[in-house]
Amino acid sequence: MKYICLTHTFSHDAEIRLREEEVVIGTILAKCTQARWRKDRIEQMRINAGQLVHAMTAELKSPKTAEEKLAAGWGAWKHARENGSQYGHLSFGLVVLKCVFRALEELGAKKESTEA
């Protein structure tokens, strides 16, 4: 996340970075006089952020059963909440919640299929 925020800014100054929120919502709030360059930067940022999310969710989906996925997701959610003041943990928490909800959906579908 830090790398994405550093490399997709419009400035060459190493101290200026995108905010975590900009990456999460997929836009850059800073003004830029070159519309095409801005559009290309935003598109590449979205691709990189999507790859990061895909890698994180793949790691959390690696357990086989829905119960294991839920346990892994819940543990990651607790970690994100406990370390929410650290850079990147809030967006990590959003990704983890998606995994938790999918595991719950999987458990619900599994329960419905056994009841039928």
C-alpha positions as CSV (number, residue, x, y, z in Angstrom):
1,M,0.0,0.0,0.0
2,K,2.8,2.4,0.9
3,Y,4.5,1.7,-2.5
4,I,1.2,2.4,-4.4
5,C,0.8,5.6,-2.5
6,L,4.3,6.7,-3.2
7,T,4.6,5.8,-6.8
8,H,1.2,7.1,-8.1
9,T,1.5,10.7,-6.8
10,F,1.9,13.6,-9.2
11,S,4.9,14.9,-7.3
12,H,8.5,13.8,-7.5
13,D,9.0,14.7,-3.9
14,A,9.4,11.6,-1.8
15,E,7.6,13.2,1.1
16,I,4.4,13.6,-0.8
17,R,2.2,10.5,-1.0
18,L,-1.4,9.6,-1.9
19,R,-3.6,9.1,1.1
20,E,-4.8,5.6,1.8
21,E,-8.4,6.7,1.2
22,E,-7.5,7.8,-2.3
23,V,-6.3,4.3,-3.2
24,V,-9.3,2.7,-1.6
25,I,-11.8,4.8,-3.6
26,G,-9.7,4.6,-6.7
27,T,-9.0,8.3,-7.5
28,I,-6.4,10.9,-7.0
29,L,-7.6,14.2,-5.5
30,A,-4.6,16.3,-6.4
31,K,-5.0,18.7,-9.4
32,C,-3.0,18.0,-12.5
33,T,-2.9,20.1,-15.7
34,Q,-2.3,17.1,-17.9
35,A,-5.6,15.2,-18.0
36,R,-4.3,12.1,-19.9
37,W,-1.4,11.7,-17.6
38,R,-3.7,12.0,-14.6
39,K,-6.1,9.4,-16.1
40,D,-3.2,7.0,-16.8
41,R,-1.9,7.4,-13.2
42,I,-5.3,6.7,-11.8
43,E,-5.8,3.7,-14.0
44,Q,-2.4,2.2,-13.1
45,M,-3.1,2.9,-9.4
46,R,-6.4,1.0,-9.6
47,I,-4.7,-2.0,-11.3
48,N,-2.0,-2.1,-8.7
49,A,-4.5,-1.8,-5.8
50,G,-6.6,-4.5,-7.4
51,Q,-3.6,-6.8,-7.6
52,L,-2.9,-6.1,-3.9
53,V,-6.5,-6.9,-3.0
54,H,-6.4,-10.1,-5.1
55,A,-3.2,-11.3,-3.4
56,M,-4.6,-10.6,0.1
57,T,-7.9,-12.4,-0.6
58,A,-6.2,-15.3,-2.2
59,E,-4.2,-15.7,1.0
60,L,-7.3,-15.6,3.2
61,K,-9.1,-18.1,0.9
62,S,-6.4,-20.7,1.0
63,P,-8.1,-22.7,3.8
64,K,-10.3,-25.3,2.4
65,T,-13.6,-25.2,4.4
66,A,-15.9,-22.2,4.9
67,E,-15.3,-22.4,8.7
68,E,-11.5,-22.1,8.2
69,K,-12.0,-19.2,5.8
70,L,-14.2,-17.5,8.4
71,A,-11.7,-18.1,11.2
72,A,-8.8,-16.8,9.1
73,G,-10.9,-13.7,8.0
74,W,-12.1,-13.0,11.6
75,G,-8.5,-13.2,12.9
76,A,-7.3,-10.8,10.2
77,W,-10.2,-8.5,11.0
78,K,-9.3,-8.4,14.7
79,H,-5.7,-7.7,13.7
80,A,-6.8,-4.8,11.5
81,R,-9.0,-3.3,14.3
82,E,-6.3,-3.6,16.9
83,N,-3.7,-1.9,14.6
84,G,-6.1,0.6,12.9
85,S,-3.8,3.5,13.7
86,Q,-1.0,2.0,11.5
87,Y,-0.8,3.0,7.9
88,G,-2.8,0.6,5.6
89,H,-4.7,-1.3,8.3
90,L,-8.0,0.5,7.7
91,S,-8.0,-0.5,4.0
92,F,-6.8,-4.0,5.0
93,G,-9.8,-4.2,7.3
94,L,-12.2,-3.5,4.4
95,V,-10.6,-6.2,2.3
96,V,-10.8,-8.6,5.2
97,L,-14.5,-7.8,5.8
98,K,-15.2,-8.8,2.2
99,C,-13.6,-12.2,2.9
100,V,-15.6,-12.6,6.2
101,F,-18.9,-11.8,4.4
102,R,-18.1,-14.3,1.6
103,A,-17.3,-17.0,4.1
104,L,-20.6,-16.3,5.9
105,E,-22.5,-16.5,2.6
106,E,-20.7,-19.8,1.9
107,L,-21.7,-21.1,5.3
108,G,-25.3,-20.0,4.7
109,A,-25.4,-21.8,1.4
110,K,-23.9,-24.9,2.9
111,K,-26.5,-24.8,5.7
112,E,-29.4,-24.4,3.2
113,S,-28.2,-27.3,1.1
114,T,-28.0,-29.6,4.1
115,E,-31.5,-28.6,5.2
116,A,-33.0,-29.3,1.8
